[in-house]
Amino acid sequence: GGTPVRPLESHTVGDILSLVAAAFFAVYSVLVKWLIPSEKSIRMPMFFGFTGVFSAVLCTPLLVALHYTGIEPMEDIPPRVVAYLTLNGLVGTVLSDLLWAKAIVLTSPLVVNLGMSLTIPLSCLADHLNPLSPEPRLQWDYLLGAALVFSSFFLVNCPGVCGGEEDGSEAG
């Protein structure tokens, strides 16, 4: 094996990478809204098609380098798994990304991403209510976090609550 990783270091690196990913996603969300002011100004499937082409062209050399350096070796993937991954990519990723981008164009990055953040507490609640789920444990800190996520989503969507106009625009 390799050098053992101490738990604190592995959590710190993961936390830093999560924050960096969240920052990039926030920038990406705002840029989508800024560069695509209306849904008529761009065809979303073409936009995500080009995004996929650029990702494939730019990321494939990185994956090959990771494989040959031994950092992330690629293994033979059974055809059935490739089929499931392809189906998941088409339905789970392409469709959700198209709907996400359309929602950003129609509303705002803040509302859409707060709405997406509701999936975590709702998923945990569904696990808790599912009688077949193994020992659901909802602790007080989880419940507090879920309450904050829900309240922030509803406060952002209530016009006039935080000093905005009734139509949701800034006073000016």
HUSUL-V512787 format. One record per residue. N is the residue number from 1. RES is the residue in three letters. PSI is psi in whole degrees, 0 to 359 (* if undefined). Layout:
n res psi
N RES PSI
N RES PSI
This chain:
n res psi
1 GLY 185
2 GLY 194
3 THR 131
4 PRO 141
5 VAL 130
6 ARG 143
7 PRO 319
8 LEU 318
9 GLU 319
10 SER 323
11 HIS 321
12 THR 314
13 VAL 316
14 GLY 319
15 ASP 317
16 ILE 316
17 LEU 323
18 SER 317
19 LEU 319
20 VAL 316
21 ALA 319
22 ALA 321
23 ALA 315
24 PHE 320
25 PHE 322
26 ALA 316
27 VAL 316
28 TYR 316
29 SER 314
30 VAL 321
31 LEU 323
32 VAL 314
33 LYS 321
34 TRP 317
35 LEU 340
36 ILE 82
37 PRO 331
38 SER 158
39 GLU 346
40 LYS 345
41 SER 350
42 ILE 150
43 ARG 115
44 MET 317
45 PRO 322
46 MET 320
47 PHE 311
48 PHE 334
49 GLY 313
50 PHE 323
51 THR 318
52 GLY 319
53 VAL 313
54 PHE 320
55 SER 317
56 ALA 317
57 VAL 320
58 LEU 329
59 CYS 335
60 THR 314
61 PRO 325
62 LEU 317
63 LEU 319
64 VAL 317
65 ALA 318
66 LEU 325
67 HIS 310
68 TYR 338
69 THR 350
70 GLY 2
71 ILE 317
72 GLU 81
73 PRO 138
74 MET 141
75 GLU 166
76 ASP 130
77 ILE 128
78 PRO 146
79 PRO 325
80 ARG 320
81 VAL 321
82 VAL 319
83 ALA 315
84 TYR 319
85 LEU 321
86 THR 315
87 LEU 315
88 ASN 320
89 GLY 319
90 LEU 313
91 VAL 309
92 GLY 330
93 THR 307
94 VAL 310
95 LEU 315
96 SER 323
97 ASP 321
98 LEU 315
99 LEU 322
100 TRP 312
101 ALA 320
102 LYS 320
103 ALA 322
104 ILE 318
105 VAL 322
106 LEU 333
107 THR 248
108 SER 158
109 PRO 324
110 LEU 311
111 VAL 316
112 VAL 314
113 ASN 330
114 LEU 321
115 GLY 320
116 MET 327
117 SER 345
118 LEU 343
119 THR 328
120 ILE 306
121 PRO 326
122 LEU 323
123 SER 317
124 CYS 323
125 LEU 319
126 ALA 319
127 ASP 321
128 HIS 322
129 LEU 344
130 ASN 119
131 PRO 340
132 LEU 352
133 SER 137
134 PRO 124
135 GLU 74
136 PRO 134
137 ARG 105
138 LEU 111
139 GLN 167
140 TRP 323
141 ASP 325
142 TYR 314
143 LEU 321
144 LEU 314
145 GLY 317
146 ALA 320
147 ALA 321
148 LEU 319
149 VAL 313
150 PHE 314
151 SER 322
152 SER 321
153 PHE 315
154 PHE 324
155 LEU 321
156 VAL 328
157 ASN 356
158 CYS 112
159 PRO 141
160 GLY 351
161 VAL 317
162 CYS 28
163 GLY 4
164 GLY 169
165 GLU 168
166 GLU 332
167 ASP 4
168 GLY 359
169 SER 165
170 GLU 147
171 ALA 139
172 GLY *
